[in-house]
């Protein structure tokens, strides 16, 4: 079976043919009230840090000076402090920004990028968005798997992963996504925010840009290829279909489109196969003998959690912290089949 796609049709922006019917202006966003609100939110995120405490206590002065420098276009972010962390066998590069720079990032993220994402992204794009986090992405995939099982009994699933996603994003292509949606003064501010040609972890602004970067591809998959059951969480994709050959065709063209924007698939983590089980966002999805969908945290993540619990037991922490920690963990497992196992281990904390 052959499928044809013209190169000119490679990317679709939105249902309105790539034209969004709104424009964001500098004077509407860069205001004293918005700066004060961003300072409050940055403080709430890390109230134990001295920089946050100092920033909050001097918020009127900081907001006033920031407003002046932003209006005069003299604001330039400071170089972040760089460090690496090792997490579950992976080394990640992290940038740590000053409190003032975090305030500006928060301002732009909450008042501009979120507005663009909410108006232009498909429903099944998940990431660090309110009400669209990891749990919602897992729930959506579970709904799709149950629907496919009931409709087709046997179906195919494609799992895609992008190699070195954040490091490979092209800043110039990324900023082009918002160029026609903001006025010139705001666009120049965004350009000053990105003096290095890569995205780093540690910035809310970068997280949202990483979500927006594949928006056109999301629309193409849903609207041009008509893949109804599709979920993306940043650079992790899941597509399902009862047609194996069509999935192969779609993935081949996705690979071309990714290459056009400087990205490539991780061949080790990308696969198409008849559905038996799948891992997505550290959870394994599998139908049991009764035909019910079983969702379990993968064993590697469980072992990591249990080691962390053992370390916490030795710290002799206050009971209030342990209670809140237990609630937080159980909340993550409430819809998973590991709930009883994890609950038993957590009870040992008390």
MOJOFEN-V846297 format. One line per field, one symbol per residue. ss: DSSP state (H for helix, E for strand, - for the rest). psi: psi as a letter, one per 40 degrees, with the letter a starting at -180 (. if undefined). burial: b if it has 24 or more other ideal C-beta (glycine too) atoms within 12 Angstrom, else e. A space follows every 50 residues. Layout:
ss->???
psi->???
burial->???
//
This chain:
ss->------HHH--------------E-HHHH--HHHHHHHHHHHHHH----H HHHHHHH-HHHHHHHHHHHHHH--------EEEEEEE--EEEEEEE--HH HHHHHHHHHHHHHHHHHHHH----EE-------HHHHHHHHHHHHHHHHH HH---EEEEEEE--HHHH--HHHHHHHHH--E-HHHHHHHHHH------- E--HHHHHHHHH--HHHHHHHHHH-----EEEE--EEEEEE--HHHHHHH HHHHHHHHHH----E-----EEEE--EEEE--EEEEE-----EEEEE-HH HHHHHHHHHHHHH-----HHHHHHHHHHHHHHH-----HHHHHHHHH---
psi->hihhhideedhhcidffehifiihiddddgiddddddddddddddgeeid dddddddfdddddddddddddefehhiihihhiiihhfehhhhhhhiidd ddddddddddecddddddddiidfhiagihefaddddddddddddddddd dedhiihhhihhhfdddehhdddddddedeeiiddddddddddgeifiii iehddddddddddeddddddddddefhdghhhhbehihiiiehddddddd ddddddddddfeiiihddehihihhdiihhfehhhihadeeihhhhhidd dddddddddddddeefiiddddddddddddddedeieeddddddddded.
burial->eeeeeeeeebbbbbeeeeebeeebebeebbebebbbebbbbbbeeeeeee bbeebbeebeebbeebbeebeeeebebeebeeeeeeeeeeeebebebbbb bbbbbbbbbbbbbbbbbbbbbbebbbbbbeebebbbbbbbbbebbbebbe eeeebbbbbbbbeebbbbbbbebbbbbbeebbeeebbebbebbbeeebbb bbbbbbbbbbbbbbbbbbbbbbbbbebebbbbbbbbbbbbbebeebbebb bebbbebbeebbbbbeeeebbbeebeebbbbbbbbbbeeeeebbbbbbee bbeebbeebeebeeeeeeeeeeeebbeebbebbeebebeeebeebbeebe
//
